[in-house]
């Protein structure tokens, strides 16, 4: 029980510190922290200038983790990400680590890189290591990639293929700040004092948090509910929802189910419980599933977004999740 | 039992209670729906029902629903999930119920958390007893069923005449019901009823139902009662015929059984009642045998000695001739002695067999089946005797010949003890069937009391009062059935000359002859009605005089 309390307190401390730098965007901050606790990478989608880089930077400061930022461009090569062997003064090849060798990596505008570079990046994300010149180099632990992509300016971009999107634990949509938040941002950034987050946790804490998350039990009925959510995104098969049948080309992969349950566990601890609830799963579901469903033409024609479709899917699953004791 | 399971127990009991409450509503709704259909069919005249049946149906449905609710299982996991939902415990209980105390490092904390959350949680608040749509449905459907039933069964909704007719028909219906109860609903009757009787009983029941519901006019009721009575008479005739046949078969079978037993003993000509020889006879036969044997031995010795003498060569021809004559005489005596021995032996053997035959007879008489058979035969003889008075119930020569052929076959089969016993059983069954004749007769008399039954050559078609004439008060009331008497009215037929017999009950109609209005009290009103009918020319011209004379004769 003390462990759970420690988890929550640490999480809250980091959040508080990050919030000192980031105004508003509470959901995004929480999402990123949940991804971090669940060992998952996060894809942030939003307009430029919404504080994505600041968020990652602040996070690294609060957690005293290494932070690197990679600005992806079409001419970027995989070696620019992973690192490469260079001939040193001793006339021997020496591996020079790329920016991916950090605890926190911000892959800015990842969709601007060529598929080749994207795939090198995503492979490293998945394998938590890179192989150069036949030699494998392990990445630092904890390792978290936060990739961003701009929903506009699609010309000259290489949208991430579905298989690669699936490797992101969460996809978070960064909204515009509210007027009040904007005023706060302006006030903070144009004044004299600059607030820097303090380090309240360390890499070992993150690793401990991750281990703790895995111990949270999930009841069968809750697991069944989570799986029903995932299966309902499939356009065909048992448990498929009418909305998915109509608007989805592909549904979530099993990795989606894994991510959903893991995220649910984090939310359970955050909510002060020792069990995952259906509410936890629903809280995580949109961030987990929105980039894992592929819409068809009809969805685009009807103006359906993944979030709208997921809302309908939740309604469908909830309607089938009835009280087992009918009285 | 874990702490969580223990804490779930009161909730489980509560769920059963609430389920029972809901089950009552669901069961009552189903019962009420069935009651609606039933009462609608009753209203349409397709089915018959009474208020108590409808109430019983709804009650039975409610009771069944309650029982299902109480005894249906409440799985612990389902209960935990349900409480989680209702008390907004965020799946704490279901997780604790699903995961044991040793489930990872959070097992204990999980159970402690769930336990803490359950403190102060009241089962009656989680599962309140509510009146839901099923309860509303049960009440509404019951009301509809009651309304439909009352629509067809409430006299207030009818006119004065219809009400009066209904009351009269209802009384008749009650009387028919009494006949049914006395004759068809006894345990013996239910057990022994033949198919034809069952069919008739069903028709009678339907008639009684229709009467109770006043689904017909008085005329129709008379007509139907008439038809039923005719059917009963036919069945009575048929049953009487069968009984007679069974009786004859039984009698002959019993005779044949005795004969077969004696045949087996080799005493075909012996009187079955005196099959056993006396001890004196037995002794005398034994003495005869001994004497004959001694005689034969002596003669044989004499003959041997004579043969030796004859073998002597010194004998003169005269001596030889004399000896040979003596030998012939001895041989004849010896032959007679041997015959005597054989006869005595045969007699003794026959006597031994007669003893065996007597044993068979004794065993048969001691058999409870035989006794039952005899009693049944006696009873049937009485019934058959009554039935045989009707000339139409006599058995034809052809039938008798066929029966004789059957007996011959039987003779062959009855030579064996086991076959005898089997046959007795079959006979008993046949007789039991025949015994139903008495029941049918009672029924027939009961219905006859309700309506006039046309006899041979009657005009039929329910025109009962056209042949009128002399009243014959010959028939007596059935024993123990009140003072109403039936009367046979004979008269000249309108067109044919055949004699006619009607059984008529004096008005007002009563059934079962339990009560009656004295004859003289009702006569004036009937006379008035007849006169009114004459005035309105309802009576055919050629019968007017006869009707007048009839009522005048009654007046005297």
Boltz contact constraints between the chains, C-beta under 6 A:
constraints:
  - contact:
      token1: [A, 1]
      token2: [B, 109]
      max_distance: 6.0
  - contact:
      token1: [A, 215]
      token2: [B, 104]
      max_distance: 6.0
  - contact:
      token1: [A, 215]
      token2: [B, 105]
      max_distance: 6.0
  - contact:
      token1: [A, 215]
      token2: [B, 106]
      max_distance: 6.0
  - contact:
      token1: [A, 217]
      token2: [B, 99]
      max_distance: 6.0
  - contact:
      token1: [A, 217]
      token2: [B, 103]
      max_distance: 6.0
  - contact:
      token1: [A, 217]
      token2: [B, 104]
      max_distance: 6.0
  - contact:
      token1: [A, 217]
      token2: [B, 106]
      max_distance: 6.0
  - contact:
      token1: [A, 219]
      token2: [B, 91]
      max_distance: 6.0
  - contact:
      token1: [A, 219]
      token2: [B, 94]
      max_distance: 6.0
  - contact:
      token1: [A, 219]
      token2: [B, 95]
      max_distance: 6.0
  - contact:
      token1: [A, 219]
      token2: [B, 98]
      max_distance: 6.0
  - contact:
      token1: [A, 220]
      token2: [B, 98]
      max_distance: 6.0
  - contact:
      token1: [A, 221]
      token2: [B, 81]
      max_distance: 6.0
  - contact:
      token1: [A, 221]
      token2: [B, 94]
      max_distance: 6.0
  - contact:
      token1: [A, 222]
      token2: [B, 91]
      max_distance: 6.0
  - contact:
      token1: [A, 274]
      token2: [B, 106]
      max_distance: 6.0
  - contact:
      token1: [A, 274]
      token2: [B, 109]
      max_distance: 6.0
  - contact:
      token1: [A, 274]
      token2: [B, 110]
      max_distance: 6.0
  - contact:
      token1: [A, 274]
      token2: [B, 113]
      max_distance: 6.0
  - contact:
      token1: [A, 275]
      token2: [B, 91]
      max_distance: 6.0
  - contact:
      token1: [A, 275]
      token2: [B, 92]
      max_distance: 6.0
  - contact:
      token1: [A, 275]
      token2: [B, 95]
      max_distance: 6.0
  - contact:
      token1: [A, 275]
      token2: [B, 110]
      max_distance: 6.0
  - contact:
      token1: [A, 277]
      token2: [B, 90]
      max_distance: 6.0
  - contact:
      token1: [A, 277]
      token2: [B, 91]
      max_distance: 6.0
  - contact:
      token1: [A, 279]
      token2: [B, 90]
      max_distance: 6.0
  - contact:
      token1: [A, 323]
      token2: [B, 82]
      max_distance: 6.0
  - contact:
      token1: [A, 323]
      token2: [B, 85]
      max_distance: 6.0
  - contact:
      token1: [A, 324]
      token2: [B, 78]
      max_distance: 6.0
  - contact:
      token1: [A, 324]
      token2: [B, 81]
      max_distance: 6.0
  - contact:
      token1: [A, 324]
      token2: [B, 82]
      max_distance: 6.0
  - contact:
      token1: [A, 325]
      token2: [B, 15]
      max_distance: 6.0
  - contact:
      token1: [A, 325]
      token2: [B, 78]
      max_distance: 6.0
  - contact:
      token1: [A, 325]
      token2: [B, 82]
      max_distance: 6.0
  - contact:
      token1: [A, 327]
      token2: [B, 18]
      max_distance: 6.0
  - contact:
      token1: [A, 327]
      token2: [B, 19]
      max_distance: 6.0
  - contact:
      token1: [A, 327]
      token2: [B, 22]
      max_distance: 6.0
  - contact:
      token1: [A, 327]
      token2: [B, 127]
      max_distance: 6.0
